[in-house]
């Protein structure tokens, strides 16, 4: 049975993800990549329990551990990279409901563990072939706060002077997650007037669910309008993602967010390279064409985007879920850097966020999913059936038609196949989605 999903190991705390499992996973990490390891966590109620198990497992292998406490995962990643540690572990379940928790590995360069590295840790976990330190080599525990280094790093990367001159008013909704301890302070350091919602650390998430979807952040939409703010920003629990609300209280579609940030970066670097998964909107290609830039399409998953960016020297990348990567700062999804970059864009353009959004070409999309026991067989059958058509098989099957495209791909964590269609018209998107669902049903025995 595979332990690692798309983003580390996740499960219901103390049921699926037990203290024993957490400790043995940490022993696997410590055996595979020994040295000095940073450990951080999000705000979940089970976080201290799982973190203690992770620390114990690492110490048992002879690793030295720096306990970073509660912090956004990009702050932990930045600390690992800047302090030249040998790696890190983040205890987080990101946007999952409060009963979940998870464990995610961080490489020495601050990026996520590759799937190949995770496979080695998984093999060690099942074999129990762990390193075991002598009693005198198990006491290397220290404590540090990664948040000031993170905040100062972002401020020094963006045009803080231009942002400060605008004196923006921003409503921040960290969702009671780790960004409660960073984003409001970051925004104030950038000269903003800040109003906060759900900015108290609380692992029961009383204000809203950890995933900041358009339907979950209605309080933020209302607060932006009532406060007369320039924008609102919300995060998931570990704050590697950011979503936004414009000054009219409208949720900014994540694909549009990726596109407007792409344009902001390409204005400064025309002809450069952008990296994004095949699931992203064609809007990205439209923006790239405008600036003679190259788009590299990858498999779905931030690690694929980040590693491809590193290999190609890309100036920007990200996913259509609010996960944006700014290599000028670091090669990982970063909600704090996204918020600061959004303010920089508004400062440089002198436009309201709604004006920038409304200037984007309109696309329509439809998403669906079908339960499927033998996902691989269905995808193989569809691939044979569509042979000869214009199909990109980078991740699943992305079938291009005159009216748009439909992506059919297996979920990395569930027994389902996802269908995602996009077109210039709502009718075209529905037609493509129906076609994709029909193909799956045709071969889903």
N, C-alpha and C positions, 0 to 999 in steps of 0.2 A: 504493500500500500504506500503511495507517495505521500510524503509529509508536506512538502513545499508546494504552495499554490502560486498564483501570479505574483503575490506580494508576501513572501515569507510563509510562516506557519500560523494558522489561526484556528480558534475553536472556542467553545463556551468554557469560560474559566472554571477550573476545579471540577469539570466534567470531562471535557475533551482535552483541553489544555491544562494538565495537572501540574503540580509542583515537581513531581518526579520527572515528567516529560520535559519541563522547562530546564531542569537541572541537567538532564542527560543531553539535551540539545546543546546547552552551553558547554558541556564537556566536549561535545563534538566540534564546536567552533574553536574551543581552546586547544584541542589536540591538533586540529588542522592548521590553524594560524596562531601560534603562541606569541606571547609578548605582552604589551600594555594595551588593554582593551577598555574603551569607554562604554558605559551602560547608561541609557536614559529611558524614560517612560512617558507615556501620555497620562491623562488624568483619571483613568478608569479605576473603579473601586478595587479591583483585583491587581492593580499595577504594582503595588508595593510587595505583595506576596510573590508574584511572578518574578519581579526584579530581584528579590532576595534569593530566589532559587537560581536565577541566571548567574548572579554574582558568586554564589556558593559553588556552582559547577565550574566556572572559570577559575576560581581560586584553587580548586582541587587539582587542576591540571598544571598549576604553577604560574598561571597568568597573573600579571598585575592588573588591578581593576581601578578605573576612575569612575566613581559614582556621580553622574551628572544630574540626578534627580529628575524632576518634571521639566521637560523642554520640548519644543518642536523637533521633529526628526531632522529638518535641515540645519537646525542649530547644533545637533549632535554630529551630523555629518561634517559641518564646517569645523567643529572642534577637533574631530579626528584628523582632518586634513591639515589644519593650521598648526596643530600641536604635534604633528608627525607621529601619531600613534600607530599601532599595528592593526587597528580595526575597531569596530564598535558593534554593539547590539542594541537595538531599540525594541522596547516592550510596548507594542501598540497593535490595535486592530483597526486603526485608521477610521473609516466611516461606518464600521459595523455597529450594531446595537450594543447597549451598555454591558450585556452579559458576556460578550466576547472579549478575548484578548489575543495577543499574537506576539511572535518573535521574528525580528527581521535583522539580517546580517548587514554590516557596513564594512566595505573594503578599506584599505589604508589610504586610498586616494579620495575617500569620502563618497564614492558611488555605492549603489546597492550591490550586494553579492550577486555574482552572475549565477545563472542556473547550473552551470557546470560546477561551480564552487559549492552550491547548495547540495548538489548530488553527492559530493564527497562527504559533506557533513551528515547527510542522510544515511550514507553507508556506514559511517562511524557510529551513528545513533543506533542502528539496528545490530551492529556487530559488537557493540560495547568495547571496542578496542581503544579505550581512552588512555591518554597519558595520566599518570598518577604521581603527583609531586611528593617529595619527602615532607615531613611535618614542618620542617624549618623553612620551606619554600611556599607556604600557603597563606601568608599574612599580608600580601601586598595590596591593601585596600586604601584608597584615598578619595577625596571629595573635591569637586570643582563646579563652578557655575559657568556654563557655556553661553549664557544669554547675552552678556555685555559684548563679547567678541563677535557674536552673530549680528547684533543690532548695529554695532559700529562698522562692521564689514559692509552691511547693506548701505548704510548712510554714505560711506566713502566710495561706493560703486556707482550710485545714481547721482544725478545733478541736484544735490540737496539745496543749493542756493536758489535755483529756479523754482523748486517746489516751495521752499520757505517764503519766497517773495509773493506767492499766490495766496498764502494764508487759507488754504482749503479747510473746509469743515467736512469731517468724515465720521460716519457711524460705523463702528467696528463690532462685529458679532463673532467672537471666537468659539461660540457654542459650548462654553464651559470647558474647552479643551486646552491644550498646552499653549496655544497662542494667546491665551488670557494673560500670560506672563511676558509676552513680547510685543505683539502687534500694537496695542494701545501706546506703549512706550516708544516704539519705533516711530509711529505716526507723530507723536508729540515732539520727538527729536527732530523730525523733518519740518517742524513749524506748523503742524496742523492743529486745529481745534478738534478735539475728539469727544464723541459721544459713544458710550459703550452699552452693548446688550450682551447678556450671558457671558460676562467677562470675569465671573468668579469660578475658581477651580472647583468642579463638582462632577464626580464620576457617575452620578445618576442622570446627568444631562436633563435637568428639570425644565429648561427653556425650549429645547427642540432636540430632535434626533441628531446624532453626530454628522450625518451626511447633509451638506448644505445644498439641497436641491431647491429648485424654484418654488416648490410647494411648502418647503420646510422653513423658509425665511420670510414669511409674510410679515412678521413683526419688524424685521429689518426694513422691508419695503416701506411700511407705514412710518417708521422712525425717520427714514431719510427725508420723506416728504414733509413731515411735521416739524423736523428740525431745520428745514431749508438747507440740507447738506448738499455738497457737491457730488458725493457718491457714498455707497455703503460697501463694505467688504465682509465676507464671512469665510470661515475655515472649517475643515474637518478636524477630527480630534487631534491628530498629530501635525496638522498645519503644513503638510506638503502641498496642499491645494488651496486655491483661493477662488471664490466666485464673487461677482460684483452686481450691484444695483445702481442704475443711473439716477440722476437727480430728479427724474420723474417718478421714481419708485418702481421701475421696470427691471426685471431680472435680465441680466446679459447672458444670452445663450452662450454656452461654453465654446462652441465652434466659432462664433463671432468674436468671442474674447481672444481665442487663439489667433484669429485673422487680424484683428486690430493691433495686437501686440507684435505680430509678424511684420506688419507695415511699419510700426514704430521703430523696430530694429533695422529693417531694410532701408529706411530713409537715411540712416547713418552708414549703412554698409550695402549699397546697391551691388548686385552681381554676386552676392555671397550665397552660402548654402544654408538651407533650412531643413530640419529633419522632423518628421511626424509619422504616426502610424497610418496604415492603409484605411483605417476607420475614420480618419479626419475628413472634414468637408473639402470639396473642390474649391471652396473659397480661398484656401491656402494657395492653390495653384494660380488662381486669378491674381492674388496679391504678388506672388513671386514673379509672374509674367510681367507685371507692371514695373518691376524693378530689375528685370533681367537676371533674376536669381534662380538657383537650382533647388528643387525639392527632392529629397530622398525619402521614399516611403518605406517604413519598417513594419515588422511584426508589432502587434498590440502589446504594450508593456513599456513602462518608463525606462527599464534597464536597457532595452533594445535601442530606444531613442538616445539615451545618454551615451552608450558605448559607440553608436554610429556617429554621434556628434563629435566625440573625442577622436575618432578615426579619420573624419573628413574635415575637421576644422570648422564645423558649422557655427554660425553666429547666434543661432536660436533654435529651439525645438520645444516640443510639448505635445500633450494629448488633448483631445476634446473633452476633458473632464475637469478643467481648471488646474491641471498639473503642468506648469510652465517651467522650462529649464533655461537659465541664463548663464552661459558658460563664462561670461566675464566675471561672475562671482563664484559659481560652483556648478558641477555637472550632476545636479539632482533637482527634482521637483521642489519648488520653494514658494510657499504661500506668502511669506514676508517680503521676499524680493519681488513677487508679483504685485503686491500692494504698492510698494515703493515705485515700481516701474510704471504702474498705471498712473500714479500721480505725476511722474516725470513726463509721461505722454501728454497729459492734460496741460501741464505747465508749458511744454514746448509748442503745442498746437494752439493754445489759447482758446480751444473749443470746449463746449460742454460734452460730457460723455454721450448724451443722447444724440447729439449732432454727428459724432463720429460713428456711432452704431447705425444710425439711419442712412449714412452714406454708403454702407456696405451693400454689395449685390445680394439679392434675396435668394435663398435656397430653402427647400422644404425637405424634411426627413421623416421617416417612419421606422420605428424599431419594434421588433417582435422576437419571441423566443419559443422554441418547441422542445418539449421533453423528448429525449432520445437516448436509448440504452447503448447503442453501438454507434457512437458519433463518427468514428473513423471510417466505418463502412459506408455510412451515408455520404460523407464528404467525398470519398473515393468514387462512389457511384455517380454523384453529381458532376464530378470532374470529368469522368468518361462521357457523360451525357452531353456536356457543354464543350467538348473538344472541337476546336475549329472556330469557336467564338472568341471575342476579345476578352480574355480572362487573365487577371493578375493573381498568382497563387503565393504571394509573399506570406500571407497569413489567412488560411482558408481560401475562399474563392471570391474574388471581386470581379463581377461580371459587368462589363460596360455596354450600355445601350445608347442609342441616340438621345433618349430623354434623360439619361443620368446613369447611375450605377446601383448595384445591389451587392452587398457583402454578406457572404454566408460563411460563418466560422464557428468552430467548437469553443465552448466555454472552457477556460482553464481550470475551473474549480467546481463546476456542476455538470450533471448529466443532461445538458441542454445544448442546442445549436441556436446561435443568435443570427438574426436576419436584420440587416440595417440597409435601408435604401435612401437615396438622395436624388432630388431632381429640382429643376427650376420651378416646377409647379407642384401643388399639392396633389393633383390628379396623377402626375407622372410618378411621384414618390409612392403613392398608394399602389399604382399599377406594378411598379418594380418590386415592392414589398410582397404583394400578392403572388408575383411570379416566384420570388425566392422561397416563400413559405410553401407554395405548391410543389416546388422541386424537393424540398425537405420531406414533405408528407408523402410524396411519390415513392421515395426510397427508404422511408422510415418504417421498416417492417416490424 
